[in-house]
Amino acid sequence: MAPTRDPIELSPPDISAYQKGNTGIDYVTTYDSGVAGPHVMVNAVTHGNELCGAIVVDFLFQQGVKPTRGKLTLSFANYQAFLNFDARHPGMSRYVDEDFNRLWSTDVLDGPRDSTELRRAREMRPLIDTVDLLLDIHSMQTRAPALMLAGPLPKGRQLAGALLVPEYVVCDEGHAAGKRMRDYGDFGNPGSPKNALLVECGQHWESASADVAMQTTLRFLKHCDVVDPAFIDKHLAPTPPPQKFITVTDPITIKSDNFSFVDEFVGMEVIEKKGTVIGHDDADPVTTPHDECVLIMPSRRTAPGQTAVRLGQFISA
């Protein structure tokens, strides 16, 4: 793991009060209004070094937010990694054994492998199966604009557009290294009304990421219509600028131990010409597949099998 080059502007909240919850799953709490409605979930710390989601979920607990209809679940997914967060080595708490957000396929969940994250995913899975609408809050390695990852289906784009934030919406299939929670089960089924979004709120430890996480969560809860609108309106920022939609055309998966970019890309750079070299995977050049190519979340974790960057193009909403 490369050392951080970014200042630590956020502090992890103390989440110890939420350990027992009320679901039989540590750090997962579900409030049931007793009134018919959807089961809505706001999830934090899928990766333990991503602080903004924990700050928002802690805020919802502190404010005593309860659903006016349906159910509301507040969770800290990979709490084991989060509790290891150390500002001196902030990147080291991303996970304990493996990436929690690459495990959400039935063959992995039902398979023979074992890890801290897999045990946690299997523990949470029965509850996730009951969720109708999920917001999974993340952050990024670089100080790039915030992104909503809406998945490949029209229903994901529609939900992202209903929230109005953040400005950029990415329509993508995910990663070759494994399936994300937002794509699990019926979230990724075009015939199901269940839906999920993953928001990347900005650089992991920049203060602005917590603001993005808060506004995205408020607008998600407002759209789901499960929380007192007066509470949401009290904390909601003014209407944001129009969103821009991007579809991923080419995810670049690293093949060798010797991958490098030609420049220190941070994300959302637009490369004008098709065929421009943006990196090398050992001796093989990595080039842009089309004009006006958008670089999405270039990674500093350049290991074989990982996504180096996703290449996209702007589309209409």
C-alpha positions as CSV (number, residue, x, y, z in Angstrom):
1,M,0.0,0.0,0.0
2,A,1.5,3.3,-1.1
3,P,1.8,5.9,1.7
4,T,-0.7,8.7,1.7
5,R,0.1,12.0,-0.1
6,D,-3.0,13.7,1.3
7,P,-3.6,15.5,4.6
8,I,-5.9,14.0,7.1
9,E,-8.8,16.5,7.5
10,L,-11.3,14.1,9.0
11,S,-11.4,12.2,12.3
12,P,-13.2,8.8,12.6
13,P,-16.2,9.0,14.9
14,D,-16.5,6.7,17.9
15,I,-19.0,4.0,16.8
16,S,-18.7,1.8,19.9
17,A,-22.2,2.8,21.0
18,Y,-23.6,1.1,17.9
19,Q,-22.0,-2.3,18.3
20,K,-24.9,-4.2,19.6
21,G,-27.5,-2.7,17.4
22,N,-30.8,-4.6,17.3
23,T,-30.5,-7.1,14.5
24,G,-28.2,-9.7,16.0
25,I,-25.5,-8.4,13.7
26,D,-22.9,-6.2,15.3
27,Y,-22.9,-2.6,14.1
28,V,-26.1,-3.0,12.1
29,T,-29.4,-1.4,13.4
30,T,-32.8,-1.6,11.7
31,Y,-35.7,0.7,12.7
32,D,-39.2,-0.5,11.7
33,S,-41.9,2.2,11.5
34,G,-44.7,-0.4,11.5
35,V,-46.1,1.4,8.4
36,A,-45.9,-0.2,5.0
37,G,-43.0,1.0,2.9
38,P,-39.6,0.0,1.5
39,H,-36.6,-1.3,3.5
40,V,-33.9,1.4,3.0
41,M,-30.3,1.0,4.0
42,V,-27.5,3.5,4.4
43,N,-24.2,1.7,4.7
44,A,-20.8,3.0,5.8
45,V,-17.2,1.8,5.9
46,T,-17.4,-0.9,3.3
47,H,-13.7,0.0,3.4
48,G,-12.3,0.9,6.8
49,N,-10.2,3.8,5.6
50,E,-13.2,5.7,4.2
51,L,-14.4,8.0,7.0
52,C,-17.1,10.1,5.4
53,G,-19.8,7.4,5.5
54,A,-19.1,6.7,9.2
55,I,-19.5,10.4,10.0
56,V,-22.9,10.6,8.2
57,V,-24.3,7.4,9.8
58,D,-23.1,8.5,13.2
59,F,-24.9,11.9,12.6
60,L,-28.1,10.0,11.7
61,F,-27.9,8.1,15.0
62,Q,-27.0,11.2,17.0
63,Q,-30.0,13.0,15.5
64,G,-32.3,10.1,16.3
65,V,-33.5,9.7,12.7
66,K,-36.3,7.0,12.4
67,P,-38.4,6.0,9.5
68,T,-41.9,7.4,9.1
69,R,-42.8,4.4,6.9
70,G,-41.0,1.2,6.0
71,K,-37.7,0.3,7.6
72,L,-34.4,2.1,7.8
73,T,-31.1,0.2,8.4
74,L,-27.9,2.0,9.4
75,S,-24.8,-0.1,9.2
76,F,-21.0,0.0,9.5
77,A,-20.1,-2.9,7.2
78,N,-16.3,-3.6,7.6
79,Y,-16.1,-2.3,11.2
80,Q,-13.2,-4.5,11.9
81,A,-11.0,-2.6,9.4
82,F,-12.5,0.7,10.4
83,L,-11.6,0.2,14.1
84,N,-8.0,-0.3,13.0
85,F,-7.8,3.2,11.4
86,D,-4.6,5.0,12.4
87,A,-4.0,8.5,11.0
88,R,-0.3,7.8,10.9
89,H,-0.9,5.0,8.4
90,P,-4.4,5.8,7.1
91,G,-4.3,3.6,4.0
92,M,-3.5,0.4,6.0
93,S,-7.1,0.0,7.4
94,R,-8.8,-0.4,4.0
95,Y,-9.5,-4.1,4.9
96,V,-8.3,-6.8,7.3
97,D,-7.8,-9.7,4.8
98,E,-9.3,-8.7,1.5
99,D,-11.6,-6.2,-0.2
100,F,-15.1,-6.4,1.3
101,N,-16.5,-4.9,-1.9
102,R,-15.3,-7.7,-4.3
103,L,-17.1,-10.6,-2.6
104,W,-20.8,-10.1,-3.5
105,S,-21.3,-13.0,-6.0
106,T,-23.1,-16.2,-5.0
107,D,-20.1,-18.4,-6.0
108,V,-17.8,-16.5,-3.6
109,L,-20.4,-16.1,-0.8
110,D,-21.3,-19.8,-1.0
111,G,-17.8,-21.0,-1.8
112,P,-15.1,-22.6,0.4
113,R,-12.9,-19.5,0.9
114,D,-12.6,-17.9,4.3
115,S,-11.5,-14.4,5.5
116,T,-12.5,-11.8,8.0
117,E,-14.4,-9.9,5.2
118,L,-16.0,-13.0,3.8
119,R,-17.3,-14.0,7.3
120,R,-18.7,-10.5,7.7
121,A,-20.4,-10.5,4.2
122,R,-22.0,-13.9,5.0
123,E,-23.2,-12.5,8.3
124,M,-24.8,-9.5,6.7
125,R,-26.1,-11.2,3.6
126,P,-29.5,-12.3,5.0
127,L,-30.3,-8.7,6.0
128,I,-29.0,-7.4,2.6
129,D,-31.4,-9.8,0.9
130,T,-34.3,-7.9,2.5
131,V,-33.2,-4.4,1.5
132,D,-35.1,-2.6,-1.3
133,L,-33.0,0.5,-1.7
134,L,-29.3,0.7,-0.7
135,L,-26.9,3.6,-0.6
136,D,-23.3,2.5,-0.1
137,I,-21.0,5.4,0.9
138,H,-17.4,5.4,-0.3
139,S,-14.5,7.7,-0.9
140,M,-11.5,7.7,-3.3
141,Q,-7.7,7.7,-3.4
142,T,-7.3,11.1,-5.1
143,R,-8.8,14.6,-4.9
144,A,-11.1,14.1,-7.8
145,P,-14.7,15.2,-8.2
146,A,-17.3,13.0,-6.5
147,L,-18.9,10.3,-8.5
148,M,-22.1,8.3,-8.3
149,L,-21.6,4.7,-9.5
150,A,-25.0,3.7,-10.8
151,G,-24.2,0.3,-12.3
152,P,-25.0,-0.8,-15.8
153,L,-28.8,-0.8,-15.7
154,P,-31.4,1.9,-16.5
155,K,-32.9,1.7,-13.0
156,G,-29.5,2.7,-11.5
157,R,-29.2,5.7,-13.8
158,Q,-32.8,6.7,-12.9
159,L,-32.2,6.5,-9.2
160,A,-28.9,8.5,-9.5
161,G,-30.7,11.1,-11.5
162,A,-33.5,11.4,-9.0
163,L,-30.9,12.4,-6.3
164,L,-29.4,15.2,-8.3
165,V,-26.0,14.7,-6.6
166,P,-23.2,14.3,-7.1
167,E,-22.5,16.1,-10.4
168,Y,-21.0,13.1,-12.2
169,V,-22.8,9.8,-12.6
170,V,-20.9,6.8,-13.9
171,C,-22.7,3.8,-15.5
172,D,-20.4,0.8,-15.1
173,E,-20.2,-3.0,-14.7
174,G,-17.9,-3.0,-11.8
175,H,-14.5,-4.8,-11.5
176,A,-13.0,-8.0,-12.9
177,A,-11.6,-8.7,-9.4
178,G,-15.1,-9.3,-7.9
179,K,-18.7,-8.1,-7.5
180,R,-19.6,-5.1,-5.4
181,M,-22.4,-5.0,-2.9
182,R,-24.3,-2.5,-5.0
183,D,-24.5,-5.2,-7.8
184,Y,-25.4,-8.0,-5.5
185,G,-28.6,-10.1,-6.1
186,D,-31.7,-8.2,-7.1
187,F,-29.9,-4.9,-7.1
188,G,-28.3,-6.1,-10.4
189,N,-31.5,-7.7,-11.7
190,P,-33.2,-5.6,-14.4
191,G,-36.5,-7.3,-13.6
192,S,-36.5,-6.4,-9.9
193,P,-37.5,-3.1,-8.4
194,K,-34.7,-3.3,-5.9
195,N,-32.0,-0.8,-6.5
196,A,-28.6,0.4,-5.2
197,L,-26.1,3.2,-5.6
198,L,-22.5,3.5,-4.6
199,V,-21.3,7.1,-4.1
200,E,-17.6,8.0,-4.2
201,C,-17.6,11.2,-2.2
202,G,-14.0,12.6,-2.8
203,Q,-10.6,11.9,-1.4
204,H,-10.7,9.6,1.6
205,W,-9.7,12.2,4.2
206,E,-10.6,15.5,2.8
207,S,-13.3,17.4,4.7
208,A,-15.4,18.0,1.6
209,S,-16.0,14.2,1.3
210,A,-18.1,14.3,4.4
211,D,-20.2,17.2,3.0
212,V,-20.8,15.2,-0.2
213,A,-21.7,12.1,1.8
214,M,-24.2,14.1,3.9
215,Q,-26.0,15.7,1.0
216,T,-26.1,12.5,-1.0
217,T,-27.6,10.6,2.0
218,L,-30.2,13.3,2.7
219,R,-31.3,13.3,-0.9
220,F,-31.4,9.5,-1.0
221,L,-33.6,9.5,2.1
222,K,-35.8,12.3,0.6
223,H,-36.3,10.3,-2.6
224,C,-37.1,7.1,-0.7
225,D,-39.7,9.1,1.3
226,V,-39.0,7.2,4.6
227,V,-37.8,10.1,6.8
228,D,-39.5,13.2,8.1
229,P,-39.0,15.8,5.3
230,A,-38.7,18.6,7.8
231,F,-35.5,17.0,9.1
232,I,-34.1,16.6,5.6
233,D,-35.0,20.1,4.5
234,K,-33.3,21.5,7.6
235,H,-29.9,20.1,6.5
236,L,-30.3,20.1,2.7
237,A,-28.0,22.3,0.6
238,P,-29.4,24.4,-2.3
239,T,-30.2,22.7,-5.6
240,P,-26.9,21.5,-7.3
241,P,-25.8,22.0,-10.9
242,P,-27.1,19.6,-13.5
243,Q,-25.6,16.1,-13.5
244,K,-23.3,14.7,-16.2
245,F,-23.6,11.0,-17.1
246,I,-20.6,8.9,-18.2
247,T,-20.7,5.3,-19.4
248,V,-17.7,3.1,-19.0
249,T,-16.5,1.7,-22.3
250,D,-13.2,0.0,-21.2
251,P,-12.2,-1.1,-17.7
252,I,-8.5,-1.5,-17.7
253,T,-7.5,-4.5,-15.6
254,I,-3.8,-4.8,-14.7
255,K,-2.0,-7.9,-16.1
256,S,1.6,-7.6,-14.9
257,D,3.6,-6.5,-11.9
258,N,5.0,-3.6,-13.8
259,F,2.1,-1.2,-14.5
260,S,2.5,2.6,-14.6
261,F,0.7,5.7,-15.8
262,V,2.5,8.2,-18.0
263,D,1.3,11.0,-15.7
264,E,-0.1,11.4,-12.2
265,F,-3.8,11.3,-13.2
266,V,-6.3,12.0,-10.4
267,G,-9.5,11.2,-12.3
268,M,-12.0,13.0,-14.6
269,E,-9.3,14.1,-17.0
270,V,-10.6,14.1,-20.6
271,I,-8.1,12.9,-23.2
272,E,-8.9,14.5,-26.5
273,K,-7.6,11.9,-29.0
274,K,-8.2,8.2,-29.6
275,G,-5.0,6.2,-29.3
276,T,-3.3,8.4,-26.8
277,V,-1.0,6.4,-24.5
278,I,-1.9,6.9,-20.8
279,G,0.1,4.1,-19.3
280,H,2.1,0.9,-19.8
281,D,1.4,-2.6,-18.5
282,D,4.9,-4.0,-18.7
283,A,5.8,-3.6,-22.4
284,D,2.2,-3.1,-23.6
285,P,0.9,0.5,-24.0
286,V,-2.5,1.4,-22.6
287,T,-4.3,3.7,-25.0
288,T,-7.5,5.6,-25.1
289,P,-10.1,3.7,-27.2
290,H,-12.0,6.8,-28.5
291,D,-11.9,10.6,-28.6
292,E,-13.0,12.6,-25.6
293,C,-12.0,9.7,-23.3
294,V,-12.7,10.3,-19.6
295,L,-10.4,8.7,-17.0
296,I,-12.4,7.4,-14.1
297,M,-10.7,6.7,-10.7
298,P,-7.2,5.9,-11.7
299,S,-5.7,3.7,-9.0
300,R,-2.6,3.9,-7.0
301,R,-3.0,0.2,-6.2
302,T,-1.3,-1.3,-9.3
303,A,-1.4,-5.0,-8.6
304,P,-2.3,-7.7,-11.2
305,G,-6.0,-8.4,-11.4
306,Q,-6.9,-4.9,-10.0
307,T,-8.6,-2.2,-12.0
308,A,-6.0,0.4,-13.0
309,V,-8.6,2.9,-14.4
310,R,-12.0,2.9,-16.1
311,L,-12.3,4.7,-19.5
312,G,-15.6,6.3,-20.3
313,Q,-17.4,8.8,-22.5
314,F,-20.1,11.3,-21.8
315,I,-23.7,10.3,-22.6
316,S,-27.1,11.9,-22.3
317,A,-29.0,11.2,-19.1
